[in-house]
Amino acid sequence: MATLNVEGLPDPLYDRLRERARANHRSIAQEVAHILSEVLEEAESASLLEFQGLGKEIWADADAAEHVETERRSWD
């Protein structure tokens, strides 16, 4: 297992990290590993316009919020 040393961590940040680790019943090293794994394993969100074959040319110039609002008004 690799070792990570961090220098120059501001005291307030370290204090918050220590409190978070304590609240989650982890060591500080475990908490850092947990935070890093959450951040690095997050799936990147994709735009609907990136998908092929779903009519993206129809929606390319559309304002999504305006479309949703128009649809909602039509329900009444």
TAUR-V944553 format. One record per backbone hydrogen bond with DSSP energy under -1.0 kcal/mol. CO is the residue of the C=O (numbers start at 0). NH is the residue of the N-H. E is the energy in kcal/mol with one decimal. If there is no record, write none. Layout:
[[CO & NH & E] [CO & NH & E]]
This chain:
[[9 & 13 & -2.4] [10 & 14 & -2.7] [11 & 15 & -2.0] [12 & 16 & -2.4] [13 & 17 & -2.8] [14 & 18 & -2.4] [15 & 19 & -2.5] [16 & 20 & -2.6] [17 & 21 & -2.4] [18 & 22 & -2.5] [19 & 23 & -1.7] [20 & 25 & -2.9] [21 & 24 & -1.2] [26 & 30 & -2.3] [27 & 31 & -2.4] [28 & 32 & -2.3] [29 & 33 & -2.4] [30 & 34 & -2.7] [31 & 35 & -2.7] [32 & 36 & -2.4] [33 & 37 & -2.3] [34 & 38 & -2.4] [35 & 39 & -2.8] [36 & 40 & -1.6] [46 & 49 & -2.0] [47 & 50 & -1.4] [54 & 57 & -1.3] [54 & 58 & -1.2] [55 & 59 & -1.0] [58 & 61 & -1.4] [62 & 66 & -2.4] [63 & 67 & -2.5] [64 & 68 & -2.3] [65 & 69 & -2.3] [66 & 70 & -2.4] [67 & 71 & -2.6] [68 & 72 & -2.3] [69 & 73 & -1.5] [71 & 74 & -1.1] [72 & 75 & -1.0]]
